[in-house]
Amino acid sequence: MISNLKARLAAAAVALMIVVHPAGSEAQSAPAAAPKTDAVETQMQMQHISVQTIGKGTPVILVPGLSSPRAVWAGVVPTLAKSHQVYVVQVNGFGGDDPRANLSPGILDGIVADLHTLIATSIAGSKLGKPAIVGHSMGGLVALMLAKAHPEDVGTLMIVDSLPYIGDIFAPGATVAALEPQAKAMRAGMAAAYGKPANPAANEALAARMALKPASRAVVADWAAKADARVSAQAMYEDLTTDLRPDMASIAVPITLVYPWNAVGTTKPAADALYRKAYATAPHVTFVDIGDAAHFVMLDQPAAFQAALDAFLRR
């Protein structure tokens, strides 16, 4: 695997992990603003996530990644809400929200449990059927975990730049046990930043590895400044130590995998090889590549991402 590909995906794996602004006791507890569309119909606060519901129609759940607020989906929600009931998730502790239960281990399993509760209480009885779920980065891993644990909850999945085991990029074929010491050290270093002054320059440097366009990078750096370092540290650790490779063959739900490539870091052939190998054992996968984009593909190429999302929902 070429070194620049490993560097980009390593950045994705630890998305904003080193220099996120360590929100202190003054951190905001109010929910982040809803995407600009019709008025939010309902707001549900759960132990590990909050969910805003917008629009009418077939259900779609949008799950953001590590350190990202629900605003990562702001570009697609207005269109989706015209024909779908959109459930826009935010992980507690991101976007300035109160961490709630996310100050304890078990964040990813807690998110899965909250999503299962959401679906069982809000969606499952609908004649419209199982929801489509869209997850970016860590949110993609959570979506795969939900499909594994509760296959009855999921109609179809769109996974955006996420792998069944992110540790594979550090050492192909590596086990969780082999990489856990590194993951623990990364968690400790990140959590130790809580309560200390932010480093804007470092935030901007990380954002430059996560997005290509200057405007995209500015947004990502701002999101980093609002994430609770303690939550990001533990969630990052759990992401790095969750290995779904043995389970991919049993995830029968149709998967659309959206992944980026660009001329600066990750070429299309390299990206094709990486993602097709990672999802080779999944029974039903549609691969969609988007060029001239980095990890935050929905920010770098909003029109192409919207088109991919529309095509996914038509399948």
Summary of the structure (lengths in Angstrom):
residues: 315
radius of gyration: 17.8
end to end distance: 32.4
largest distance: 50.7
contacts: 1146
relative contact order: 0.18
helix: 46%
strand: 15%
